[in-house]
């Protein structure tokens, strides 16, 4: 008989330690996120057969073309989290304004921010996709949160993680006490513990970046990428390039094997492309809990003060020593 793996619910009840007062709420919420993953994975397995590929003809608040699967994933998060007893508000990269669940009482204490479908450009070609989630604590129990209540620094997250849809479906999460990964077993419809207490190597030999933007980058950023390609066996260079177009997939590779992901600022767009609240903060929380680092190139991601819901930020994330080296180049210290 093969190894018996703990299910997500068994792991949470038997091995996961929660901050005081957070156990029941966060365990239910993580189960709800897992349900979203199961529903979307089911759609993705049949995507080419049920007319859910291609675009809707709309653009989202980011000015990006909306894929049909973007809309489906967003509606799935809304539908599932609207039913839970734990969530009073949901903000999404796909929605201009958050959704507030007005009927919720003071016992409903969490706010969820999501990128419901990461890697949308991959939807029509059967490549990896993902979803990213961040969980904040409701500030005041006697009133519904406002948009301003969602503008919290990454260090104030109580949970974060991602879903990865690839050769298998995975749920990876942290509540600030390490990082754990679960793989969906479709035959029984359960997430099984496959990666307990993930630790990212402090240095890797892989980088992920959209090098088509090279000419738009600052001098320090270009210098760093040039340095990655120098032949130097003692330092593990040249690094190998691996870029899928799905942030979750690329980050997952770094988390397990080490390396660095970069979507830096540009000369004419110093704010970068990725969203602070929906992408950078939750992934930075995960990576730091696994022993890595996440930076804008100039400062720690988790300490960036958000000014608006859809704020963009440069993202340098991965193995600790790799991120420190990239920061030194970007800041002109190397």
N, C-alpha and C positions, 0 to 999 in steps of 0.2 A: 504494500500500500504506500502511496506517495505521501509527501509531506502535507500535513494539514495546516492551512493558512487561516489566520484569524480574519473574520469579516470586518468591515469598517465599524459596524455597530459593536461587535465583540471587542475590538481593539479600544474603542472609545470607552466602553464600560469597564474593561479590565485593566488597561494599561495607561490610558491617557489621563494625566493629571491636569485639572483645570484650575484657573485662578478662582479664589473664593467667590461663590455666587454665580459663576458663569457656566457650570457644568451642564445643566439640563438645556439651557438656551442654546449654547454653542453646539452641543451634540445634535440637537434637533436641526439646527441650521445647516450643519455639515451634511446631515442626511438629505436635506432638501436640495443642496447643491449637487449631491451625488445623483439624486433623481433627475435633475435637469440634464446631467451628463448622460444618463441612460436614455432619456427621450431623444436628445439630439443625436447621440450615436446611432440610435435606431433609424432616424431619418437619413443620416449620412450613409448608412449601409445600402440604402435604396435610392440614393439621390439621383442617379442617372435614369431611374425607371419611373419616377413619380412627378416629373416636371417641377423640381424645386431648384434646378441649376439656373445660371444666368442672372440677369439683373431685373429689378422691379421697375426701372425707369425713373426712380426717385434719387435724390441726393440727401445725405444726412446732415446733421448740424455741423459736421466737420468739412462739408463741401465735397464729400466722397460719394461715389456711385454706390447705391445700396444693392447688394446681392440679395436674391430671394432668401438664401440661408441666413443672412444677417437678420432679416426681419423675423424669420422663424425662430432663430435662437433667442432674439430679444423677447419675443412674445412668450417663449417657453419659460424664461426666467421670470417674467411678469406673472404668468399664470401660476407657477409653482409657489413663488414667494408670497403671492397674494393670499394663498391658502394657509400659510404657516402662521403660528401664533407668535412668532418671534420678531418679525420684520415690520417696521412701521414706515419705511421709505426705501425706494430703490432708484438709484441713479445709474444711467447707462450711457456709454459712449454713443449709442445710436439715438438717444433722445435729447432734445434741447433742454427740457426741464425734468426734474425728478418726478417720480410717481409717489404720491403720499397715500397711505392706506388709512383714511380718516377714521375708520371704525375701530382702530386699534386702541386699547387702553394703556395705562401706564406700565403694565407688566410686559408690554411689547417693547423691547429695549434696544434693538439693533437696526442699523442702517447698512444697506449693502450697495456697493458700487461695482459695476461689472463692465468688462469688455466682452459682450456675449459671444462674439465669434472673431477670434484673432486669426489673421492670415486669410482674409476674405479673397485675396487674389488667387488663392489655391483652390477655391471651391469647385471650379469647373474642370480641374485636371487631376483629381484624385490624389492630392498631396496633403501633408499634415495640416490640421486645423487645431484651434484651441479655444479656450475661454479663460478669463482671468477674473478673480473676485477679491474684494476687499471688504472687511467688516469693521464698522465703527460702532461705538457705544452711543446711544441716545443721550444727549446732554442733560435734559430736564424731563422727568417723567410726567409732569403735570401739563405739558403742552406738546403739540405736534412739532417736529423739527422744521426748521426753515432751511432755505438754500445755504445760508451762512453756516448752519450747524454741520454741513457736509464738508466744509472747507477746513479740514484738520490735517496736521502734519502726519507723515507716515509713521512716526514713532507712537502715534495714538491709536493705531490699528489694534484690534483685539484678535483678529484672525485674517488670514489671507491664503491664497493658493491659486491653483489652476487646474483645468481639465485639458487633457491632451487626447486628440482623436487621431490615431495613426494606425499602425499595424495592430495595436490594441488600444483600448480606452483606459486612461489613467486619471486618478484624482490625487493631487499632491497638495498638502496643506500644512500650515503652521498656526499654532495659537501662542507663539512666543516661547515654546518649550521644545525646540527641535522641529525637524521636518520629516514627514512620513508620506510614503507613496503607496497607493492601492491600485491594483489592476482589476478591471471589470472582467468577470468570468460570465460570458453571455449565457452559457448553458444553465446556470442557476440564478442569473440576474443579481449577483452580489459582487461588491468590491472586496477583493482579498488583499491582505497585507503582503506587498511584494518588496518594499524598500523601507525598512525601519531605520529611523534616525540617520537620514542622509547627510553625508559630510562631503562638501566639495573640496577637491584637491586644492592646495594653496597656490599651485601654478599648473598651467596646462600647456598644450602645444597646438591649440586650435583657436581660430578666431572666426567670428561671424559678423559680417557687415555688408551693406549694399555699396560695393566699390564703384558702382556706376556714378556715385556722387563725389568721387575723389576730387574732381576739379573745383567743387563747391566748398571743400573743407578749408579750415584754417591751416596755416603753415605748420603749427605744432602737431595737429592731427595727421597731416600728410607725412610728417617726419616719423611719427610713430608707426604708421602703416608701412613705410619704407623699411623701418628698422625690423619689423616682424619678418621681413623676407630676406634678411641677411643670412648667409650661411655661417652658422656658428654652432658647432655640435655641442659645445660645453653648455650653452644656454637653451638648447632645444630648438634653435631656429634653423631653417625657416619654419614658421607656423603653417599649418594647413588651413586653407579657407573652406568653411562649411556654412552656407547660407541658404535657408529654405524658403524665405519669405513669410515664415510663421514665427513670430517672436517666442511663443510658448515652446515650440519644437526645438528651436535653437538654444533657448535657455535651458531646457531639460537636458540636452546633450552636455552643456557646460556643467550643470549641477552634478551629473553622474561622472563625467570624465575629466572635468577641468577645462579651463580656457576662458575666453572673453567674448562678450557680445557688445557691439558698439553701434549706436545710432546717434552720432555726435551732432552738435550744432554746426551750422554752416556760416560762411562769411555774411551772406545776406539773410540768413534765417537762424540767428544765434539761439533762438528758443527751442530749436529742434523740431521733431515731428511727433514723438510719442506722448501720450497723455499721462500727466502726473498721477491723477487720482485713480484712473482705471487700469493703468499698465505699470508705470514705473514704481509707484509706492508698494503695491502688493507683491510684485516680483522682488523688489529690494528687501522687503520683510522676509520673504522666503530665503533668499540667498544669504542674507546676513545670519539668519538662524542656522544655516548650514555651514557657516564659517567663512563665507565670501564677503565681497564688498559691492556696493552700488553707488555710483557717483554721477554728477552732472559733468564731470571733467574738472569742476572747480570746487564742489562741495558735496557733502553726503546727501543722497537723495531723500532719506527719511527725515531730514531736517529742513527741507524746502518748505517755505510758508506758501500755501496755495492762495491765490487771489481770485480765481474763478473756477467753475466746475470743469471746463474743458481745456484747462491750461496745459500747454505743451512744455516739454522739458527734454534736454539731451539726456541720453542714458548710456552709461559705461558700466557694465555689470558682469560679474563672474568671479573667477579665482582671485583671492586677495592680492597676491603679488602681481598678477597681470594688471589688475585695475590700478594699483599704485604706480606701476610703470607708465601706463597710459596717461594717468593724471599728470605725472611729471613732464611728459612730452607736451601735453595740451597746455599746461601752465607755463611752458618755456623754461622748465628747470633742468632739462636734459638736452 
